[in-house]
Amino acid sequence: MTPQLAVTLVFFFWPAGQAILQSLQRGDAFGLSTRFVGFDNFTAVLADPAYLASVEVTLVFSFAVALLALVPGLLFAVMADKVVRGGAFYKTVLLLPYAVAPAIAGVLWLFLFNPSVGIVAVGLRRAGIDWNYVLNGRQALLLVILAAAWKQISYNFLFFLAGLQAIPKALLEASAIDGASSRRRFWTIVFPLLAPTSFFLLVVDIVLDL
């Protein structure tokens, strides 16, 4: 047995098999005894309104964060790739949010949007928006989505920038000589060539947020 196969069996297939087996059992409060119940656990979970609501919130959160992180990440990468003077500075600034620890980012957003003393919250109230994520569940979900997307934009930006720099410049120059506008070059050449990177980031963003 090769080492790779052994690692896969021990750290993937064995835990996955154990998880499936345990999902078909029911144990006592102390975990001392179990009994086989078949699919009763799945039936109970899928009939629980609280569980279904949590699944809905999770899906909304995952896809919203992926969308809000992918589009700005691609936009910033395209803009940074065109900058000649000070390009390194702009790229460093755009990568800074990813270097911030999640706990620090959470505290930062908590202070900014705090209903009582948050600068952004005060501005929203002056604009006529009744902002209080403590009492409004939709606002709380929106705040978590924005914070998570803000952290993920830098990660997506890095991969998109690498993908843009891997595109042959001669190909873009040839299309420009043929009269293709910058917008047409992006949609017909750049964006299709970035499809593998986009798919990879979409999967990563969704999986990380699940």
Protein Blocks (a to p, Z undefined) as FASTA:
>chain_A
ZZklmmmmmmmmmmmmmmmmmmmpccdfkopaccdehjmmmmmmmmpmklmmmmmmmmmm
mmmmmmmmmmmmmmmmmmmmmpmghplmmmmmmmmmmmpcfklmmmmmmmmmgmklgmkl
mmmmmnopacdfklmmklmmmmmmmmmmmmmmmmmmmmmmmmmmmpcfklmmmmmmnopa
fklmmmmmmmmmmmmmmmmmmmmmmmmmZZ
